[in-house]
Amino acid sequence: MTQTRAEQFAVLSRLLRISSGFLLALFILLLWGRIALIDVILISTAGVCVCWFLLSNDQQIIRALRHYFQHKASSKNPAEVTPTSSLMFGQTNSTSEISDLLWLMSSAEKQASSAYHQLKVNHEYLFDVLHQLPLPLILLDNRGHVQEFNERAKLLFGHLHPNKPIAFVIRNNGLIETINQVIQSGTGLTETKLTLARPDKQHFSVIISSFLVEEKSRTAIMFVDQTTTLEAERMRAEFVANVSHELRTPLTSIMGFVETLQGQAGDDPATREKFLKILQQQSQRMLRLVSDQLSLAKIERSDFVPKTAKASLKQAVERVRTALDHQIKTTNVTVTIDMPETSVMVTGILDELIQMIQNLTENAIRYGRQNGQVELIITENVTHDALPGENLTSICVADDGDGIAPSHLPRLTERFYRVDKGRSREMGGTGLGLAIVKHIVSRHRGHLDITSALGKGSQFTIYLPSAPQPADKKKLARKLS
């Protein structure tokens, strides 16, 4: 590869700049007579030759570097361009220094490219992790402005935008103050609480963490939803209080009558008989309460009913009618049963189905109108949106009582929840009947619907999966049709 005129001119220009001072010094020495003309010529010639050689070598390095990078820039795959390419060294007297320099540059470039690629992969991985987190997460810069956020955070706050101050996103002065303190102090980890002012009042535990990225402070804010946990704690505390109250009431009554009987009233046969009857009623109430609580605890601990388990609803209804016969007669309530004449089979356990139907029917009799009517209707081959694709059997218990206000319906199946507390206790209810029904239905993979109209009555409908029909029965049904 020969030098171009431009390159030769560049070498000469640099040579003149470098040698001009040296030649001027020699010329002055010549004028003073300190040196002979022949010496000046020899020294100048030698110096120019040395400078020409050095500058030509530098120019060769520059030319090789220029062609190397031009080749990389024009190549479709720059990574494959190496310093051994014939474009750089095929027609030149390149020294080993040039080759070594280009190899070092190529190696450094590859390392930088590899590091950049790894950094990009890590960034994409962290970005994916951020957006796949099941918890809302917001990342802030050192000014407290939003830098990154995931989909959960966007769903929670809705108005998240990059570079927006966090104070414009979260309307909670206490939390904003804590975040600012963490940013300013660089505290590693802080936890606080947040309740969003919404109709459902979501409660969050907010974890604020500060860390350094390239010597710049960054802050991560994670929101852990505690609404369900706090609700469970509230219900547990309420349950303990209700159990204590339900047990204390009959116990207080029993203790009072016992003390009365220990006095002079115990000598009167009529009074004694009356008080003993009350003691028996209160004891039975306590027994029902304990029995219902044990039954509910047992059902809650149980797994789903096996899909192979089968039970006859006809048999269950007959058992319920027999058990409630005395209550039906004493209340003068008419109970109408409407069900297919053939045995209706569902996937379930007979004893639990009996308890479920009995609780609903007993409630309908207890809270219905005096001399009123209760309907028990069983229907096969029905569907429900809550159980798509299932062949269901419905069990409907309806009364013509006073009805229940809509505000009470969502909580009817809670333990010890009563619409009219005084009337419920007076009627002998434990407050656990519908809770037991709900858990039995859930254990049987079913669904419970409750509807009510004030002044007209209430309707409780249970949907259960029908038991699979045996193969021989199916064949017989096809032949008969």
C-alpha positions as CSV (number, residue, x, y, z in Angstrom):
1,M,0.0,0.0,0.0
2,T,1.7,3.3,-1.1
3,Q,1.4,6.6,0.5
4,T,-1.0,9.1,-1.1
5,R,0.0,12.6,-1.9
6,A,-2.2,13.9,1.0
7,E,-0.4,11.6,3.4
8,Q,3.1,12.6,2.0
9,F,2.1,16.3,2.4
10,A,1.0,15.7,6.0
11,V,4.3,14.0,6.8
12,L,6.3,16.9,5.2
13,S,4.2,19.4,7.1
14,R,4.8,17.7,10.4
15,L,8.5,17.3,9.5
16,L,8.9,21.0,8.8
17,R,7.2,21.9,12.1
18,I,9.4,19.6,14.1
19,S,12.7,20.4,12.3
20,S,12.3,24.2,11.9
21,G,13.7,25.0,15.4
22,F,16.5,22.6,15.1
23,L,17.6,24.0,11.7
24,L,17.4,27.6,13.0
25,A,19.8,26.7,15.8
26,L,22.3,25.2,13.3
27,F,22.1,28.2,11.1
28,I,22.9,30.6,14.0
29,L,25.9,28.4,15.0
30,L,27.0,28.5,11.4
31,L,26.9,32.3,11.4
32,W,28.9,32.5,14.6
33,G,31.5,30.2,13.1
34,R,30.9,27.6,15.7
35,I,30.3,24.9,13.2
36,A,31.3,24.2,9.6
37,L,28.9,24.2,6.7
38,I,29.5,20.6,5.9
39,D,28.7,19.6,9.5
40,V,25.4,21.6,9.2
41,I,24.5,19.7,6.1
42,L,25.3,16.3,7.5
43,I,23.5,16.9,10.8
44,S,20.5,18.4,9.0
45,T,20.3,15.5,6.6
46,A,20.6,12.9,9.4
47,G,17.9,14.6,11.5
48,V,15.5,15.0,8.5
49,C,15.9,11.3,7.7
50,V,15.3,10.2,11.3
51,C,12.2,12.4,11.6
52,W,11.0,11.3,8.2
53,F,11.3,7.6,9.3
54,L,9.5,8.2,12.6
55,L,6.7,10.3,11.1
56,S,6.2,7.8,8.3
57,N,5.8,5.1,10.9
58,D,3.3,7.2,12.8
59,Q,1.4,7.9,9.6
60,Q,1.4,4.2,8.8
61,I,-0.2,3.5,12.1
62,I,-2.8,6.2,11.6
63,R,-3.5,4.9,8.1
64,A,-3.9,1.3,9.3
65,L,-6.2,2.4,12.1
66,R,-8.3,4.5,9.7
67,H,-8.8,1.6,7.3
68,Y,-9.5,-0.8,10.2
69,F,-12.3,1.3,11.5
70,Q,-13.6,2.1,8.1
71,H,-13.8,-1.6,7.3
72,K,-15.7,-2.3,10.6
73,A,-18.1,0.6,9.9
74,S,-19.0,-0.7,6.4
75,S,-19.1,-4.4,7.4
76,K,-22.4,-6.1,8.0
77,N,-20.9,-8.1,10.9
78,P,-18.3,-5.8,12.5
79,A,-17.4,-8.4,15.1
80,E,-15.8,-10.6,12.4
81,V,-13.4,-7.9,11.3
82,T,-10.0,-8.5,12.9
83,P,-6.6,-6.8,12.6
84,T,-5.3,-9.7,10.4
85,S,-7.6,-8.7,7.6
86,S,-5.7,-8.4,4.3
87,L,-7.3,-4.9,3.9
88,M,-4.9,-3.6,6.6
89,F,-1.8,-5.7,6.2
90,G,-1.9,-7.5,2.9
91,Q,0.1,-4.8,1.0
92,T,1.9,-2.9,3.6
93,N,5.2,-3.1,5.6
94,S,3.3,-2.8,8.9
95,T,5.3,-3.3,11.9
96,S,4.4,-5.7,14.8
97,E,3.7,-2.6,17.0
98,I,0.8,-1.7,14.7
99,S,-0.5,-5.3,14.7
100,D,-0.3,-5.5,18.5
101,L,-2.0,-2.1,18.9
102,L,-4.9,-3.2,16.7
103,W,-5.2,-6.5,18.5
104,L,-5.4,-4.7,21.8
105,M,-8.0,-2.3,20.5
106,S,-10.0,-5.2,19.0
107,S,-9.8,-7.2,22.2
108,A,-10.9,-4.2,24.3
109,E,-13.8,-3.6,21.8
110,K,-14.9,-7.2,22.1
111,Q,-14.8,-7.0,25.9
112,A,-16.7,-3.8,25.9
113,S,-19.3,-5.2,23.5
114,S,-19.6,-8.4,25.6
115,A,-20.0,-6.3,28.8
116,Y,-22.6,-4.1,27.1
117,H,-24.5,-7.2,25.9
118,Q,-24.4,-8.7,29.4
119,L,-25.6,-5.4,30.9
120,K,-28.4,-5.2,28.4
121,V,-29.5,-8.8,29.2
122,N,-29.3,-8.1,32.9
123,H,-31.4,-4.9,32.4
124,E,-34.0,-6.8,30.4
125,Y,-34.1,-9.6,33.1
126,L,-34.5,-7.1,35.9
127,F,-37.2,-5.3,33.9
128,D,-39.1,-8.6,33.4
129,V,-38.8,-9.4,37.1
130,L,-40.0,-6.0,38.0
131,H,-43.1,-6.3,35.9
132,Q,-43.9,-9.9,36.9
133,L,-43.8,-9.1,40.6
134,P,-47.2,-9.8,42.2
135,L,-46.8,-6.8,44.4
136,P,-47.0,-3.1,43.4
137,L,-43.5,-1.6,43.1
138,I,-42.3,1.9,42.4
139,L,-38.7,3.0,41.9
140,L,-37.7,6.6,42.6
141,D,-34.6,8.7,41.8
142,N,-32.7,10.8,44.3
143,R,-35.2,13.7,43.8
144,G,-38.2,11.5,44.8
145,H,-39.4,11.3,41.2
146,V,-40.9,8.2,39.7
147,Q,-38.3,6.3,37.6
148,E,-39.8,2.9,37.1
149,F,-43.0,1.1,38.1
150,N,-44.7,-2.3,37.3
151,E,-48.2,-3.1,36.1
152,R,-49.5,-3.8,39.6
153,A,-48.5,-0.3,40.7
154,K,-50.2,1.2,37.7
155,L,-53.4,-0.8,38.4
156,L,-53.3,0.4,42.1
157,F,-52.7,4.1,41.5
158,G,-53.7,4.5,37.8
159,H,-52.0,7.9,37.3
160,L,-48.3,6.8,37.4
161,H,-45.9,8.6,34.9
162,P,-42.1,8.6,34.7
163,N,-40.4,11.7,36.2
164,K,-43.5,12.6,38.2
165,P,-43.0,13.5,41.9
166,I,-44.2,10.7,44.2
167,A,-46.1,13.3,46.2
168,F,-48.4,13.7,43.1
169,V,-49.1,9.9,43.1
170,I,-49.7,9.1,46.7
171,R,-52.0,11.4,48.7
172,N,-50.7,10.6,52.1
173,N,-48.6,13.2,54.0
174,G,-47.3,10.7,56.5
175,L,-46.1,8.3,53.9
176,I,-44.5,11.0,51.7
177,E,-42.7,12.4,54.8
178,T,-41.3,8.9,55.5
179,I,-40.2,8.4,51.9
180,N,-38.4,11.8,51.9
181,Q,-36.6,10.9,55.2
182,V,-35.4,7.6,53.7
183,I,-34.2,9.4,50.5
184,Q,-32.3,12.1,52.5
185,S,-30.8,9.8,55.2
186,G,-30.2,6.8,52.9
187,T,-31.7,4.4,55.5
188,G,-31.5,0.8,54.3
189,L,-35.1,-0.4,55.1
190,T,-38.2,1.2,56.6
191,E,-41.7,-0.2,57.0
192,T,-44.9,1.8,57.5
193,K,-48.7,1.5,57.0
194,L,-51.0,3.0,54.4
195,T,-54.8,3.0,54.0
196,L,-56.2,4.1,50.7
197,A,-59.2,6.3,50.9
198,R,-61.5,4.1,48.8
199,P,-64.9,2.6,49.4
200,D,-63.3,-0.8,50.0
201,K,-60.6,0.7,52.3
202,Q,-57.5,-1.2,51.2
203,H,-54.8,-1.6,53.8
204,F,-51.2,-1.8,52.8
205,S,-47.9,-2.5,54.6
206,V,-45.4,-0.2,52.7
207,I,-41.7,-1.3,52.6
208,I,-39.3,1.6,51.6
209,S,-35.8,0.6,50.7
210,S,-32.9,2.9,49.8
211,F,-29.8,1.7,47.7
212,L,-27.1,3.1,45.5
213,V,-26.8,2.8,41.7
214,E,-23.6,4.3,40.2
215,E,-23.1,6.3,43.5
216,K,-26.6,7.8,43.1
217,S,-29.4,7.2,45.6
218,R,-32.4,5.2,44.5
219,T,-35.5,4.2,46.5
220,A,-37.8,1.3,46.0
221,I,-41.4,1.3,47.4
222,M,-43.2,-2.0,47.7
223,F,-46.9,-2.2,48.7
224,V,-48.0,-5.4,50.5
225,D,-51.8,-5.8,50.6
226,Q,-52.9,-6.5,54.2
227,T,-56.6,-6.1,53.7
228,T,-57.4,-9.8,53.8
229,T,-55.2,-10.4,56.8
230,L,-56.6,-7.5,58.8
231,E,-60.1,-8.6,57.9
232,A,-59.3,-12.1,59.1
233,E,-58.0,-10.7,62.4
234,R,-61.1,-8.6,62.8
235,M,-63.4,-11.6,62.2
236,R,-61.3,-13.8,64.6
237,A,-61.5,-11.2,67.4
238,E,-65.3,-10.8,66.7
239,F,-65.7,-14.6,66.7
240,V,-64.0,-14.9,70.2
241,A,-66.2,-12.1,71.5
242,N,-69.3,-13.6,70.1
243,V,-68.5,-17.1,71.5
244,S,-67.8,-15.6,74.9
245,H,-71.1,-13.7,74.8
246,E,-73.2,-16.6,73.6
247,L,-71.8,-18.9,76.3
248,R,-72.0,-16.2,79.1
249,T,-75.7,-15.5,78.5
250,P,-77.0,-19.0,79.2
251,L,-74.4,-19.6,81.9
252,T,-75.4,-16.4,83.7
253,S,-79.1,-17.5,83.5
254,I,-78.3,-21.0,84.8
255,M,-76.2,-19.7,87.7
256,G,-79.1,-17.2,88.7
257,F,-81.7,-19.9,88.7
258,V,-79.5,-22.3,90.6
259,E,-78.9,-19.7,93.3
260,T,-82.7,-19.0,93.4
261,L,-83.5,-22.7,93.8
262,Q,-81.0,-23.0,96.6
263,G,-83.1,-20.5,98.6
264,Q,-86.7,-20.6,99.7
265,A,-88.0,-20.8,96.1
266,G,-86.6,-24.3,95.9
267,D,-89.2,-25.4,98.5
268,D,-92.1,-24.5,96.3
269,P,-92.8,-27.5,93.8
270,A,-94.4,-25.3,91.2
271,T,-91.6,-22.7,91.2
272,R,-89.0,-25.5,91.3
273,E,-90.5,-27.2,88.3
274,K,-90.7,-23.9,86.3
275,F,-87.0,-23.1,87.1
276,L,-85.8,-26.6,86.3
277,K,-87.5,-26.3,82.9
278,I,-85.7,-23.0,82.2
279,L,-82.4,-24.6,83.3
280,Q,-83.0,-27.4,80.9
281,Q,-83.7,-25.0,78.0
282,Q,-80.6,-23.0,78.7
283,S,-78.5,-26.2,79.0
284,Q,-79.9,-27.4,75.7
285,R,-79.0,-24.0,74.1
286,M,-75.4,-24.3,75.3
287,L,-75.3,-27.9,74.0
288,R,-76.5,-26.8,70.6
289,L,-74.0,-23.9,70.5
290,V,-71.1,-26.2,71.3
291,S,-72.3,-28.9,68.9
292,D,-72.7,-26.4,66.1
293,Q,-69.2,-25.0,66.7
294,L,-67.7,-28.5,66.7
295,S,-69.5,-29.4,63.6
296,L,-68.4,-26.2,61.8
297,A,-64.8,-26.7,62.9
298,K,-64.9,-30.3,61.6
299,I,-66.3,-29.2,58.2
300,E,-63.7,-26.5,57.8
301,R,-60.8,-28.9,58.4
302,S,-62.2,-31.4,55.8
303,D,-61.1,-31.6,52.2
304,F,-63.5,-31.5,49.2
305,V,-66.0,-34.3,49.0
306,P,-64.7,-37.1,46.7
307,K,-66.3,-36.9,43.3
308,T,-67.1,-40.6,43.6
309,A,-69.3,-40.0,46.7
310,K,-73.0,-40.3,46.0
311,A,-76.0,-39.4,48.2
312,S,-79.8,-39.5,47.7
313,L,-81.5,-36.2,48.2
314,K,-84.8,-38.0,48.5
315,Q,-83.5,-39.9,51.5
316,A,-82.0,-36.7,53.0
317,V,-85.3,-34.8,52.7
318,E,-87.3,-37.7,54.3
319,R,-84.9,-37.7,57.2
320,V,-85.2,-33.9,57.6
321,R,-89.0,-34.1,57.5
322,T,-89.0,-36.7,60.3
323,A,-86.6,-34.7,62.4
324,L,-88.6,-31.5,62.1
325,D,-92.1,-33.1,62.4
326,H,-92.6,-31.9,66.0
327,Q,-91.5,-28.3,65.2
328,I,-93.8,-28.2,62.2
329,K,-96.8,-29.2,64.2
330,T,-96.1,-26.9,67.1
331,T,-95.6,-23.8,64.9
332,N,-98.6,-24.7,62.6
333,V,-96.4,-24.0,59.6
334,T,-97.2,-25.8,56.3
335,V,-94.1,-27.4,54.7
336,T,-94.5,-28.2,51.0
337,I,-92.0,-30.6,49.4
338,D,-91.7,-30.6,45.6
339,M,-89.2,-33.1,44.2
340,P,-89.0,-35.8,41.5
341,E,-90.4,-39.1,42.4
342,T,-87.3,-40.9,41.3
343,S,-84.2,-40.9,43.6
344,V,-82.2,-37.7,42.9
345,M,-78.5,-38.4,43.3
346,V,-75.9,-35.8,43.9
347,T,-72.1,-35.9,44.6
348,G,-72.0,-35.6,48.3
349,I,-72.1,-37.1,51.8
350,L,-75.6,-37.9,53.2
351,D,-75.2,-36.8,56.8
352,E,-73.8,-33.4,55.7
353,L,-76.6,-32.9,53.2
354,I,-79.2,-33.7,55.9
355,Q,-77.6,-31.1,58.2
356,M,-77.5,-28.5,55.4
357,I,-81.2,-29.0,54.4
358,Q,-82.3,-29.2,58.0
359,N,-80.6,-25.9,59.0
360,L,-82.3,-24.1,56.1
361,T,-85.7,-25.6,56.7
362,E,-85.5,-25.0,60.4
363,N,-84.6,-21.4,59.9
364,A,-87.5,-21.0,57.4
365,I,-89.9,-22.4,60.0
366,R,-88.4,-20.4,62.9
367,Y,-88.3,-17.0,61.1
368,G,-91.3,-17.4,58.8
369,R,-94.8,-16.2,59.5
370,Q,-97.0,-17.8,62.1
371,N,-99.2,-20.3,60.3
372,G,-97.2,-19.5,57.3
373,Q,-95.8,-21.7,54.5
374,V,-92.4,-23.1,53.7
375,E,-91.5,-24.6,50.3
376,L,-88.7,-27.2,49.7
377,I,-88.1,-27.6,46.0
378,I,-85.6,-29.9,44.3
379,T,-84.9,-29.5,40.6
380,E,-82.7,-31.6,38.4
381,N,-80.6,-30.7,35.3
382,V,-80.1,-27.0,36.0
383,T,-77.2,-24.7,35.3
384,H,-75.5,-21.7,37.1
385,D,-73.0,-19.2,35.9
386,A,-70.8,-19.8,39.0
387,L,-70.4,-23.5,38.0
388,P,-70.0,-23.4,34.2
389,G,-70.3,-26.7,32.4
390,E,-71.7,-28.6,35.3
391,N,-74.9,-30.6,35.4
392,L,-76.5,-29.4,38.6
393,T,-79.3,-30.1,41.0
394,S,-80.8,-27.2,42.9
395,I,-82.3,-27.3,46.4
396,C,-84.5,-24.3,47.2
397,V,-85.9,-23.5,50.6
398,A,-88.4,-20.5,50.6
399,D,-90.5,-18.9,53.3
400,D,-93.1,-16.1,53.4
401,G,-91.7,-14.3,56.4
402,D,-90.8,-10.6,56.9
403,G,-87.8,-10.8,54.6
404,I,-84.3,-9.5,55.0
405,A,-82.9,-6.1,54.1
406,P,-80.4,-6.1,51.3
407,S,-77.6,-4.7,53.5
408,H,-77.7,-7.8,55.7
409,L,-77.5,-10.4,52.8
410,P,-73.7,-10.4,52.2
411,R,-73.0,-11.2,55.9
412,L,-75.7,-13.7,56.6
413,T,-73.3,-16.7,56.4
414,E,-70.8,-15.2,58.9
415,R,-70.5,-16.8,62.3
416,F,-72.9,-15.4,64.9
417,Y,-74.2,-12.8,62.5
418,R,-77.9,-12.0,63.4
419,V,-80.3,-9.7,61.6
420,D,-82.4,-9.4,64.8
421,K,-80.2,-10.5,67.7
422,G,-82.9,-10.5,70.3
423,R,-85.4,-12.5,68.2
424,S,-82.8,-14.9,67.1
425,R,-81.8,-15.9,70.6
426,E,-85.4,-16.0,71.7
427,M,-86.1,-18.5,68.9
428,G,-83.2,-20.7,70.0
429,G,-80.8,-20.0,67.2
430,T,-77.1,-20.3,67.7
431,G,-76.0,-17.9,65.0
432,L,-74.0,-20.7,63.3
433,G,-76.6,-22.4,61.1
434,L,-76.0,-20.5,57.9
435,A,-72.2,-20.6,58.4
436,I,-72.4,-24.4,58.6
437,V,-74.6,-24.4,55.4
438,K,-72.0,-22.2,53.6
439,H,-69.1,-24.5,54.4
440,I,-71.0,-27.7,53.6
441,V,-71.9,-26.2,50.2
442,S,-68.3,-25.2,49.6
443,R,-67.0,-28.6,50.6
444,H,-69.4,-30.2,48.1
445,R,-68.1,-27.9,45.3
446,G,-71.5,-26.2,45.1
447,H,-72.9,-22.6,45.2
448,L,-75.3,-20.8,47.5
449,D,-77.7,-18.0,46.4
450,I,-79.7,-15.9,48.8
451,T,-82.5,-13.6,47.7
452,S,-85.0,-11.8,49.9
453,A,-87.7,-9.2,49.7
454,L,-89.0,-7.2,52.7
455,G,-92.5,-8.2,53.5
456,K,-92.5,-11.1,51.1
457,G,-90.0,-13.6,52.4
458,S,-86.6,-15.2,51.7
459,Q,-85.3,-17.8,49.4
460,F,-82.1,-19.9,49.9
461,T,-81.0,-21.9,46.8
462,I,-78.2,-24.4,46.8
463,Y,-76.6,-25.8,43.6
464,L,-74.8,-29.1,43.8
465,P,-73.1,-31.2,41.1
466,S,-75.4,-34.1,40.1
467,A,-73.9,-37.6,40.5
468,P,-72.7,-39.2,37.3
469,Q,-75.4,-41.5,35.8
470,P,-74.3,-45.2,35.5
471,A,-73.5,-46.3,32.0
472,D,-76.2,-49.0,32.0
473,K,-78.8,-46.5,33.0
474,K,-77.8,-44.2,30.2
475,K,-78.2,-47.0,27.7
476,L,-81.6,-47.9,29.1
477,A,-82.7,-44.2,28.9
478,R,-81.7,-44.1,25.2
479,K,-83.6,-47.3,24.4
480,L,-86.8,-46.0,26.2
481,S,-86.6,-42.8,24.3
